[in-house]
Amino acid sequence: MTAKTTFRDSFIYNTAMFLFSFSVMALETIFMHQLLIITNYLTATYVIAIAMIGIAMGGFISFYLARIKGYFVMFIASLLFMASIPLSYYNIIRIGEFDYPYFLVLPFFFSAIIISILFARGNSNRIYFTNLVASAAGVIFPIFSVSAIKSENSLILLLFVPAIFILSLVIGFRNIFAKIFAALVAIPIFFGTYYIYHENIKLPLEISKEDFETKIVPSIKSKFDKDFILSKYTPAGDKYLLSGSDYEKKRAKYILTDIGYNQSSDYRNINFWKNLDINYKIKCDSSNKINDRKVWCSQMKYHNWKVIFSEDDLMGKIDLFAIDDKNIFFCTNAIPLDTVDKSNGSYWDPRVPHIDNPKVFIIGLSYDGIVKSAKKLPGAKVIGVEFSPIIMRIMTENNGEGYFSVFGNYPYKDVEAYEAEGRYFLSSNDEIYDMITLMNLHYEYPAIATLAPEYLHTVENTKMMLNKLSDKGMVVYEEIIETKRSRYAFYKFLNTIKQAMKEMGIEDPNKHIIVYSWDFWGNWKQFQTVLIKKTPFTPQELGTFSAYHSALVSRYGSEIFVHPNMTTGHMFEKIFKSPEPLYSMNDYPDSLFKNELYGDILEKITSPDDKKFVESLYVFNPTYGRYYLRKKSMSESDFQKFEALLRSIDYPYELDLSPTTDDKPFPFNIYKNKKEVKTPLEFIFKIAAIMLIPVLLLAIFKYGSQRFRLLGHTLFFALLGFGFMLIEIVLMQKYQRFIGSPIYSTIVILGGLLLFSGIGSFVSRNFSKRLLVILISIIPLLIIFQAFFIDDVFLAFAKYSFKAKLFIASGLIFPLAFLMGIPFPHAMEQVKQDVSDEYATLMFGVNGILSTVAVSLSLLLNVTYGMSTTLMIGFATYVAAILLFMIIKK
């Protein structure tokens, strides 16, 4: 039973709970954002699972540490928490060396030790309220900090948290020597952190005349950079002063960093900690967590390409590099996407088919993209949306007269440009268009794509766009095929288009589509343009296309693969024109490097005879250094045996090319074997089993007389953690369709669930058992609403702005979140009364470890069965938890 706390202890408990709960969620959001930049969606999403593992481990360790009286344990844990933040950051940017972000578990582990001890010592309702409100604030914090000072500097700010907590212990400690010691530890941490932060954000506002004239100007080799520096620094006595906009001042800093001014005479030995936001050095790995393109982009400054712009917000990181004074390279989330020059666009752009007097709608205006080419169409009226606020800001600043707009020859001039998400912008108005374009608008770049949800390439969105077209109108897609996965995803996309047309009642979809390839740089034909119409292509339209395409052949090596009046024999045509849908296909491992054949396949086969059999199926080509499968010489029995062996080692070779839908919005979900989700899940299952065994042993042996009651408590917290996180992950992905951004969807759902759950826990602290049971019995009904009726609500609010949607989404989850916050603190207080304060820390750990399982399992369920199915499992979990609550609550 919890002893009554003094005001002093209560102050320390709530201060510590607020600080570390805030930090945990801020770190989770920032780490996820950084991993989205450096790796891929799947790796980034597992940050949530990593956080829950750390929280669970901290809860279990606290069962023993909570018996140590006073604040010593929390004091040590706070120092280790501080040390773990830079370790975690290093782990993220060098994940290629570590294979997985193991260090990321540390800050969550050390903070969980503090948080779970506080749960044991404080009043459950009040401390849980502080925990959830602070957690919600921590989720919201990066929205402002990342856009203002970037994610790296946001992490530096969080280093202040341990210093503030240790300073608060000056009040908490009763011994004068302990008070002095706490102050002596906290003050150096505080000022040291401030110094590092200041060095990272300061701008070179003034430079001595001698340094400017003898060190800086002679060291700048690029005329582009030298002209800029000379135009922005003006002499003032014995100094040169920097003038200009905030962007221009930052650019001056980038130039001085490039030449190592005030740091080192060799730019390769720069003090990287002074400019973390542009000096991070990532390393490629063999598991495709970090694609070599991202490494290349992060190190462009070492190829004499100059950083001229680098901004960050939770929509993504934008970097612009100057190749010379006429060309700029544009990167989003460390992926090079575009080169921007001073041209006026091209009339023969392979992404802009010819239509006279068209009303064009561009989803994804980007920096330049196809805007200038679209404006070249005779009589064109161009409207477009861009979701990145950074791009919109730099292209529209100073009424369109900003530096980048002028440099690019005014791409947005005479364009109706809106900062919005394309799907709901289209569906929220009654406008009809002659062209709707989507230029490679996947959330993940095809070369690194995993299982990111994306709602622009679903059956439902395809139907919506076709219904927004005039009779002559067409939807234009640009898709890039660089890997096997992106090729099979394109097959899946063709099936999605065909299914959408069938659901619209189109009798012969073959008359409504054209697919042709092209390439900017050679004959690789990586770019595929897809044209689809609501009405069949007319002879006149096909004639116009023929003349247009003839020009593309000589310029871009274009080739037609699917056409209403042609038979090409290409695989794209076979997929789309097949009388029966081709949803299943086998992708046998072929064209393998030695490490792929021997490491991924042969080493996992245990039988020597089976190994010899598989080796006999391959032939080595020394010219390309690859092993090729002898498909033509293989018999039917060879294929059957080979398939059985591949299944036995869990090798993904069977393809799922079924259409992408809003319920399963994963365009790159092309393998029936979900190994990339199942492998982490199996690891987490093992961790969960290992961590739960001590809990069960304690319940059986130490608290033997109450074992059945304890098992009931344990099962309840397991169900609650599992159900809460299962629903949270599904809602994050489901609300992405409404909000438009995965990271903002995460923030709204995570922050909303935490904040509103905290309010629910606090408001319900004095409710009777009968009222509690009535209220939490509504939870399953609200889950059903989210599963089957929320889409209609999304459509009703589609016309509102992005910022308005953040508040609308928060309101939509409020009732569910409010009620989901009620059972936890009441059950926690019941554990303290029935058993002990220390046992409450174990229940916190049980809740955390089952939450970890739910993160991975929900991803697997979503991509395999769909979000509605996952929500119904959450529904069943909460029904079971409510029944248990009725039993254990007195």
FENZI-V931359 format. One record per residue. PHI is phi in whole degrees, -180 to 180 (none if undefined). Layout:
# FENZI-V931359
PHI + PHI
This chain:
# FENZI-V931359
none + -69 + -75 + -68 + -96 + -79 + -63 + -62 + -65 + -61 + -63 + -65 + -59 + -72 + -63 + -63 + -62 + -65 + -61 + -83 + -67 + -59 + -66 + -58 + -75 + -64 + -64 + -59 + -69 + -68 + -61 + -62 + -61 + -67 + -70 + -63 + -72 + -90 + -119 + -147 + -61 + -65 + -62 + -64 + -65 + -71 + -58 + -64 + -66 + -62 + -61 + -68 + -62 + -61 + -65 + -65 + -62 + -62 + -64 + -68 + -63 + -66 + -56 + -90 + -74 + -64 + -77 + -79 + -72 + 82 + -113 + -60 + -62 + -67 + -61 + -65 + -62 + -68 + -66 + -67 + -60 + -62 + -66 + -76 + -68 + -64 + -62 + -65 + -63 + -61 + -61 + -67 + -75 + -116 + -63 + -62 + -84 + -96 + 72 + -154 + -77 + -63 + -65 + -64 + -71 + -65 + -62 + -73 + -65 + -70 + -69 + -67 + -59 + -66 + -65 + -70 + -63 + -66 + -62 + -71 + -95 + -96 + -67 + -60 + -65 + -69 + -70 + -68 + -62 + -61 + -58 + -76 + -65 + -65 + -62 + -63 + -63 + -66 + -68 + -76 + -48 + -65 + -56 + -90 + -71 + -66 + -71 + -85 + -133 + 76 + -70 + -62 + -71 + -64 + -64 + -62 + -59 + -70 + -69 + -70 + -58 + -60 + -63 + -64 + -63 + -66 + -63 + -66 + -69 + -59 + -78 + -72 + -68 + -94 + -82 + -63 + -69 + -65 + -62 + -64 + -62 + -61 + -66 + -66 + -80 + -71 + -64 + -61 + -62 + -61 + -74 + -64 + -64 + -62 + -62 + -63 + -63 + -63 + -64 + -82 + -107 + -70 + -113 + -78 + -73 + -145 + -137 + -63 + -60 + -64 + -63 + -63 + -84 + -105 + -112 + -81 + -58 + -66 + -83 + -85 + -88 + -77 + -61 + -57 + -73 + -64 + -62 + -65 + -62 + -66 + -82 + -104 + -102 + -119 + -70 + -146 + 71 + -94 + -133 + -116 + -108 + -91 + -126 + 123 + -75 + -60 + -60 + -66 + -67 + -67 + -64 + -60 + -64 + -62 + -65 + -67 + -66 + -58 + -93 + 73 + -63 + 65 + -131 + -166 + -76 + -115 + -61 + -77 + -114 + -63 + -72 + -64 + -67 + -84 + -142 + -61 + -69 + -122 + -108 + -63 + -119 + -95 + -126 + -69 + -134 + -94 + -107 + 64 + -73 + -119 + -74 + -62 + -64 + -70 + -62 + -60 + -65 + -69 + -118 + -61 + -64 + -89 + -110 + 65 + -95 + -96 + -70 + -113 + -159 + -150 + -130 + -142 + -149 + -73 + -77 + 149 + -95 + -113 + -125 + -120 + -118 + -87 + -75 + -157 + -82 + -124 + -136 + -125 + -101 + -113 + -125 + -121 + 50 + 65 + -111 + -71 + -112 + -160 + -110 + -120 + -134 + -92 + -72 + -103 + 88 + -130 + -70 + -102 + -86 + -67 + -99 + -129 + -64 + -83 + -139 + -79 + 49 + -85 + -100 + -104 + -117 + -107 + -92 + 97 + -63 + 60 + -69 + -138 + 54 + -110 + -60 + -67 + -68 + -63 + -70 + -80 + -65 + -57 + 70 + -73 + -114 + -112 + -122 + -161 + -125 + -134 + -87 + -82 + -66 + -66 + -63 + -61 + -67 + -73 + -89 + -117 + -64 + 53 + 55 + 82 + -106 + -70 + -56 + -74 + -66 + -65 + -58 + -85 + 63 + 56 + -59 + -88 + -64 + 64 + -118 + -81 + -107 + -126 + -88 + -164 + -92 + -63 + -62 + -79 + -64 + -64 + -73 + -91 + -131 + -103 + -69 + -115 + -124 + -96 + -155 + -122 + -115 + -133 + -94 + 53 + -91 + -100 + -63 + -107 + -61 + -52 + -67 + -123 + -62 + -124 + -125 + -71 + -70 + -155 + -107 + -93 + -119 + -103 + -58 + -64 + -71 + -61 + -63 + -61 + -67 + -61 + -75 + -96 + -98 + -76 + -63 + -91 + -76 + -146 + -92 + -118 + -111 + -118 + -122 + -109 + -114 + -119 + -133 + -60 + -63 + -69 + -67 + -68 + -64 + -69 + -58 + -61 + -64 + -62 + -66 + -65 + -61 + -63 + -64 + -61 + -65 + -64 + -67 + -85 + 86 + -74 + -72 + -129 + -58 + -61 + -86 + -118 + -143 + -135 + -128 + -141 + -105 + -170 + -159 + -72 + -117 + 164 + -105 + -74 + 56 + -75 + -91 + -120 + -103 + -118 + -113 + -130 + -128 + -75 + -108 + -63 + -63 + -85 + -55 + -65 + -65 + -68 + -66 + -61 + -65 + -60 + -65 + -63 + -70 + -58 + -70 + -72 + -60 + -75 + -84 + -129 + 64 + -69 + -143 + -85 + -112 + -135 + -153 + -58 + -114 + -130 + -117 + -104 + 76 + -73 + -62 + -59 + -66 + -61 + -65 + -75 + -95 + -63 + -59 + -107 + -57 + -98 + -98 + -123 + -163 + -108 + -114 + -67 + -63 + -140 + 53 + -104 + -76 + -59 + -66 + -73 + -69 + -82 + -79 + -88 + -122 + -65 + -65 + -91 + -91 + -84 + -77 + -60 + -65 + -67 + -62 + -62 + -62 + -66 + -59 + -69 + -82 + -115 + -126 + -92 + -107 + -66 + -63 + -103 + 66 + -130 + -103 + -115 + -77 + -83 + -62 + -67 + -95 + -85 + -85 + -61 + -67 + -62 + -63 + -63 + -67 + -62 + -63 + -62 + -68 + -64 + -65 + -66 + -102 + 62 + -86 + -78 + -130 + -87 + -99 + -116 + -106 + -68 + -60 + -84 + -125 + -64 + -80 + -131 + -87 + -124 + -64 + -104 + -85 + -114 + -107 + -65 + -81 + -88 + -60 + -66 + -100 + -69 + -62 + -63 + -65 + -62 + -62 + -68 + -59 + -65 + -61 + -62 + -63 + -62 + -77 + -84 + -58 + -60 + -64 + -66 + -64 + -63 + -63 + -81 + -98 + -76 + -116 + -57 + -68 + -117 + -59 + -71 + -64 + -66 + -63 + -64 + -61 + -62 + -64 + -63 + -67 + -65 + -63 + -66 + -64 + -65 + -66 + -60 + -73 + -59 + -68 + -60 + -66 + -63 + -66 + -58 + -77 + -69 + -76 + -60 + -63 + -82 + -83 + 106 + -124 + -64 + -73 + -72 + -63 + -61 + -64 + -65 + -70 + -64 + -65 + -66 + -61 + -69 + -64 + -72 + -66 + -62 + -64 + -61 + -66 + -72 + -64 + -89 + -62 + -113 + -72 + -74 + -60 + -62 + -67 + -60 + -65 + -62 + -66 + -72 + -71 + -79 + -54 + -59 + -66 + -71 + -65 + -61 + -60 + -66 + -76 + -121 + -123 + -70 + -62 + -66 + -68 + -55 + -64 + -65 + -105 + -62 + -76 + -79 + -70 + -58 + -64 + -64 + -66 + -61 + -73 + -63 + -61 + -62 + -66 + -69 + -96 + -56 + -59 + -65 + -64 + -57 + -74 + -68 + -84 + -76 + -69 + -57 + -66 + -68 + -69 + -65 + -66 + -66 + -62 + -62 + -72 + -79 + -125 + -165 + -64 + -63 + -65 + -64 + -66 + -65 + -66 + -62 + -68 + -60 + -58 + -68 + -71 + -73 + -65 + -61 + -60 + -65 + -59 + -70 + -66 + -65 + -63 + -64 + -65 + -62 + -78 + -92 + -117 + 107 + -68 + -62 + -63 + -63 + -64 + -70 + -67 + -62 + -58 + -64 + -63 + -70 + -61 + -64 + -65 + -64 + -62 + -67 + -59 + -63 + -84 + -84 + -80 + -95
